[in-house]
Structures are given as structure tokens and as C-alpha cells.
Amino acid sequence: MKSAIVVGAGIWGASLALRLADEGWRVTLVEQYAPGHVRQASAGETRLLRCAHGSDDWYPRLAWQARDAWRGLEQRTGEELFVESGLMWFARDPDGWETRSAHVLERLDIPYELLDPAEAARRFPGLRGDDLAFVLWEPNAGVLRARRATQVTARLAAASGVRQVRARAVPYGRGAGVVADGEVLTADRVVWACGAWLPRLFPLEVGHIEVTRQDTYHFGVPRDWTTPPLPAFCDYDLSAYGHGDLDGMGMKITGDAEGEPYDPESGGRRVLRHTEEQARAYLARRFPSLVGAPVVFSQVCQYSLTRDAEWIIAEIDDGVWLLGGDSGHGFKHAPVLAGYVAEILDGTREPEARFGLHERQATRGLRTSGGTLS
Ligand SMILES: Cc1cc2nc3c(=O)[nH]c(=O)nc-3n(C[C@H](O)[C@H](O)[C@H](O)COP(=O)(O)OP(=O)(O)OC[C@H]3O[C@@H](n4cnc5c(N)ncnc54)[C@H](O)[C@@H]3O)c2cc1C
């Protein structure tokens, strides 16, 4: 029987462990805290699932397949994890990122519509869109209950035979092994899916992952500002995204502009005054009737950014793989990415060159923003 150790039970590691177990591997999942713990990127209350990725067509395919994969996970677990609310991209440039995205969606036969701002405001009462050229509407995009999905995935992995070890792992010399709180574990493959902890563990290999703090706000809004029926939204040029009130947690507003360098282990988890001001400024600009809404919930999370926002899937020694650099856009893809990585570990597929440990050119076209929150 083939064997694997996966280090890290965020959504990437937990999904991979589950997938490998489903395919008959003997799997050990090593995680230092409980799956869904507050420091991991996967513990955000919600994450968006969108297919638009500018001119790229690799990630849209993956995201579209992921929608079905999440539905499959829902059926296996009886949990509603994906809320298909639809998503609006607020486009200020008539010929910008959203237009390039629409061309790709058209080519891939992924449903979308172009709405004029008046129609968008009809579907999203309270939206101020007088600066918009159009709105790109993805009817099948939506919101994932992320922290819940991470816990559910880890639990299903355990039920599927994955051995779960609560320990902090370090590499075991050079080779397919780890030392987990003193215990040596070996396997045919080791995958380090350690999110923002990866650069500390492998400074030379992934020196180009930058970890930044990201503050998220949920505002108390009137009862009819719920998602659904309100859609999720992304404002690429203004670097903001969010959704209406879901599960009584308030309306989410997050900036995609990267915050200051951050340590996921020792960094405090209190949001900063200036990021609240930025979120409020966005609220006032796009949803003016919500000026003065109270913050009812907030979270500090971290991005693990590569320069080009492409992920890292790379073998650094025989059977030893790094899986990281999600660059703030990895949650939605996790169940399908797990299948892709499982094929690589099995030797039936080579990873795309884009995921290698080469020098990266700075670009942000895969992110949900092209500018700074203002
Ligand atoms: C504010 C914010 C908004 C985002 N929005 C979206 C979105 O809308 N859509 C989307 O698709 N994605 C989004 N993302 C990105 C998404 O959250 C990440 O891509 C995803 O959660 C990454 O998961 P991960 O498993 O790689 O990392 P993590 O969830 O951070 O998990 C890594 C795990 O590894 C464990 N670990 C680390 N080192 C060790 C060790 N030595 N031993 C044992 N365990 C270890 C950690 O404890 C942690 O649990 C967002 C991210 C942020 C921060």
C-alpha cells in the first residue's frame, strides 16, 4: 500500500489527505493545532468561490470543477458548505480585467452575464454603481463556509482512515520523513501543506513567499441585507470584496491589498484601526446607506503570497513535496487541487511548470484586486 504523510490540516492538507485515503493510500495527517484553529488561513468564516481570473484559463477550469466537488462533499457529510448566491464584479474600466475574464468564461462555457449598472442596482438594492462601466455577473459563484468546511473535511478524512497526529512537525533529515514532536514518521511521500508556516520551515526553497496580515470586517446591517438573495461581490480596481449577511455574521468587507509582514504564530489577532477605516470608506462609497454600521465581527488572517500569485507545488527531495503559496486564492479550489496533487504524487501527472520554484515576475492578475483599497 502506498503511504503519505501530509503536514498541515488547513483546507489544502485536509483535502489532500482525504483524497489520498479515498484512493487507497495509507495517510497520516500531522497538524499542530485543531483543524479550523484561528491561526490558519482556512479558518476564515467564509471564502468566495469565483471563476473569473482575468486572462488566465487554468484556474477558472479548476474553480468550475470545484463547485461540483464541494457539492459532492456536501452530499457525503450532510452539511451545506457552499451558498450559490452568485457574484458581481464591479467593473469601472469598460475594457479591463473583468472584460478579459468574460472572454475566458465565454470560451470555457462557464455561465456569466454582463449587466449594466442600473440592472445591477436593481438586483442589488443599496448598491451605488454610478462609477461603473458594467457588472460581470457569475450566477454560479458564491460563498463557502470555510472554517466549517475545513473541520468537516478533516473529520471526514479521519472517518476515511487517515491517522491524525496532533504535533508540530519538522523535516527528518533529507528524505520522505518528518519528526512530529519527537516521533519519527516515514512514508513514500511527504507533503508540507503548511500555509504561512512554510517559509520558516523551508527558507531557501520558498524564500519568495511573503506572509502578510489581512483584516476582515463584518458589519451589522438591516435584516434584508442577507446573502442570499444578495450576491457576493468583488471590486477588482478598489481591492475590496465581500458578501451580505450570512448566518447572522453581518456583511463582510475585506480589502485584498496586502497588509504588513506578519508571523502566523506570534502575530496578534486584533484588527487595526486603519484597516477598519479603509473598510468603512469602501462601505460608504459602494453602499452609502450603510455608513455608520457597527462592526459585529472581525478576523485577522494572513496571505501567503508568491510574486505572481501562482501556487507552489514542487518536489524538493525524493518524495518530499511543498504545497503552498496559495496567494489568497486557494480555498475554493481545494477539493479539486487535491485530486491534481494526488495524481502528481502517484506519478501519473507532472505539475505545470507555473508551480515550480523558479523566479517569479510580480503580477496580481489572479488575485481579487488590482489596486489598493481607497
Ligand atoms: C483574508 C483572506 C481572504 C481569503 N479569501 C479567499 C477567497 O475568497 N477565496 C479563496 O479561494 N481563497 C481565499 N483566501 C485564501 C484561502 O484562505 C487559502 O488559500 C487557504 O485557506 C490556504 O489553506 P492552506 O491549507 O494552504 O493553509 P492554512 O489554512 O493556513 O493551513 C496550514 C496548516 O498547517 C499547519 N502547520 C504549519 N506548520 C506545521 C508544522 N510544522 N507541523 C504541523 N502543522 C503545521 C498550521 O497549523 C495550519 O493549520 C483568503 C485568505 C485570506 C487570509
The ligand as an ORCA input file, in Angstrom:
! r2SCAN-3c Opt
* xyz 0 1
  C      -8.476     37.325      4.394
  C      -8.416     36.177      3.426
  C      -9.393     36.043      2.464
  C      -9.347     34.998      1.551
  N     -10.354     34.890      0.635
  C     -10.378     33.828     -0.197
  C     -11.471     33.653     -1.076
  O     -12.407     34.453     -1.092
  N     -11.469     32.563     -1.882
  C     -10.445     31.649     -1.871
  O     -10.499     30.691     -2.638
  N      -9.397     31.794     -1.031
  C      -9.342     32.851     -0.198
  N      -8.310     33.005      0.682
  C      -7.201     32.039      0.647
  C      -7.514     30.766      1.402
  O      -7.955     31.057      2.702
  C      -6.237     29.933      1.414
  O      -5.851     29.706      0.069
  C      -6.389     28.579      2.074
  O      -7.073     28.675      3.289
  C      -4.984     28.003      2.288
  O      -5.093     26.813      3.013
  P      -3.801     26.039      3.499
  O      -4.275     24.708      3.923
  O      -2.743     26.105      2.461
  O      -3.201     26.887      4.726
  P      -3.707     27.006      6.238
  O      -5.175     27.003      6.301
  O      -3.016     28.162      6.855
  O      -3.219     25.673      6.927
  C      -1.872     25.403      7.182
  C      -1.848     24.488      8.383
  O      -0.545     23.955      8.553
  C      -0.332     23.798      9.953
  N       1.104     23.702     10.177
  C       2.035     24.597      9.779
  N       3.262     24.178     10.125
  C       3.093     22.997     10.762
  C       4.001     22.072     11.344
  N       5.320     22.294     11.329
  N       3.505     20.955     11.918
  C       2.152     20.720     11.943
  N       1.256     21.562     11.396
  C       1.728     22.687     10.807
  C      -0.933     25.061     10.539
  O      -1.205     24.928     11.909
  C      -2.182     25.215      9.685
  O      -3.290     24.596     10.301
  C      -8.302     34.056      1.600
  C      -7.308     34.182      2.571
  C      -7.360     35.223      3.479
  C      -6.286     35.335      4.514
*
